[in-house]
Amino acid sequence: MKRVSSECMSDRSHHTEAVHGGLDPSELARYGVAIDTMLDFSSNLLPFGPAPSVRRAVESVSLDRYPDRDCNQLRDAIAKRYGVDRETLLVGNGCSELIHLVASAFVDSHRHTLIVGPTFTEYQRATRIAGGTVRFVTAEANDGFAVDVDVIDHAVSSQTSLKVVWICNPNNPTGQSVAKSDLVDLIQRHPHVVFVVDESYIEFAENTESLLDTEHENLVVLRSMTKAYCIAGLRLGFAKLPENLHRTLRGRRIPWSVNSIAQAAGVAAIQDVAYYNEAMARLQDAKQDFLCKLTARSLTPLASDTGFFLLPVNDASEIRKQLIAQGMVVRDCHSFGLDNFLRIAVLAPSHNRRLVAALTRLLSNSPSPNLTPPSLRDPRIQ
Ligand SMILES: Cc1ncc(COP(=O)(O)O)c(C=O)c1O
């Protein structure tokens, strides 16, 4: 894992631009392809749609009233589902709103951020918009993108103006997780630094341990609800945080940022445990099958704890373009600093087979770069 590095000035001048996955209507229009028929392997959403109960809840919302600013019903539902105190919960217009809220509250030109990368670029963008500087510790392909907690510990200890550490667990885009005990040790060793642990992809993971059930004065746990519940169009996420931090963030919110439809959908989704458990089990089966099919064609997907994985390729941007022409969008990882990787979300088995066939054709004349760590050459890849 690479030790601390700082952002360079040329990066800072671009702080308003963001690259994300998902179908981009403007880009697809430039290519002259229809958005409705595209298969989206770039968004990391549950591929089976929202529960029917969520659709019913959305239809019954009355549109002529302001939404509940405190999202009381939704906080009750989340509190019940995860066994946490509702007073520790703050709901946002997507996890993205909460990321920016955290940065705006705790970062400025004197208080900086450490990002455990390569990871979701919005932590960096939010820090810059808040006027702070970003430092990185970066996991590397040769180590299977494993995170070395001692490197983080050392980086935190040696930076006096550090206020926030961002850790995505499991991580986007590498799919790697950090053990709960390691995170708790770090959080306890540095009580004056706010640790933000983003668990937006944890519902897709079988073995990553959540920090929702831990209480620390310097811990913010973030969850997106758009991915695992497949309601990305509605925007919904929540934070769990102690009273001192809750008060600070609450005071900075935009009023009514979470609309009534999103709140009703969130309540229904949280309560429909049977639908989502069954869908996640189907996703795990589809993932195993997808990875086996790719490895059987001599491609080398990296092990991942969550519902997407990295695939090393020689020219990610070109392959992405060629796949769009065939009706499929994958994530080219250039904006994460990973030029030779695609990030691919698991979809339904028939769609995954389409991508395997297309990748096999495209990559048969261009073998993957040798970036696969030794442990992942095991045929029982997970
Ligand atoms: C790690 C991570 N956190 C948060 C988000 C934002 O989630 P939301 O759709 O809830 O704003 C994303 C979106 O891609 C993400 O990858």
The ligand as an SDF file (V2000), in Angstrom:
LIG
                    3D

 16 16  0  0  0  0  0  0  0  0999 V2000
  -19.1580    4.3860   -2.1770 C   0  0  0  0  0  0  0  0  0  0  0  0
  -20.3280    5.2100   -2.5540 C   0  0  0  0  0  0  0  0  0  0  0  0
  -20.9260    5.9540   -1.6140 N   0  0  0  0  0  0  0  0  0  0  0  0
  -21.9810    6.7260   -1.9150 C   0  0  0  0  0  0  0  0  0  0  0  0
  -22.4840    6.7780   -3.1930 C   0  0  0  0  0  0  0  0  0  0  0  0
  -23.6470    7.6800   -3.4810 C   0  0  0  0  0  0  0  0  0  0  0  0
  -24.8120    7.0230   -3.2300 O   0  0  0  0  0  0  0  0  0  0  0  0
  -26.2430    7.7170   -3.3950 P   0  0  0  0  0  0  0  0  0  0  0  0
  -26.8190    7.2270   -4.6670 O   0  0  0  0  0  0  0  0  0  0  0  0
  -27.0010    7.2380   -2.1930 O   0  0  0  0  0  0  0  0  0  0  0  0
  -26.0300    9.1890   -3.3760 O   0  0  0  0  0  0  0  0  0  0  0  0
  -21.9000    6.0170   -4.1990 C   0  0  0  0  0  0  0  0  0  0  0  0
  -22.4440    6.0700   -5.5700 C   0  0  0  0  0  0  0  0  0  0  0  0
  -21.9190    5.5390   -6.4930 O   0  0  0  0  0  0  0  0  0  0  0  0
  -20.7850    5.2250   -3.8720 C   0  0  0  0  0  0  0  0  0  0  0  0
  -20.1790    4.4850   -4.7930 O   0  0  0  0  0  0  0  0  0  0  0  0
  1  2  1  0
  2  3  1  0
  2 15  2  0
  3  4  2  0
  4  5  1  0
  5  6  1  0
  5 12  2  0
  6  7  1  0
  7  8  1  0
  8  9  2  0
  8 10  1  0
  8 11  1  0
 12 13  1  0
 12 15  1  0
 13 14  2  0
 15 16  1  0
M  END
$$$$
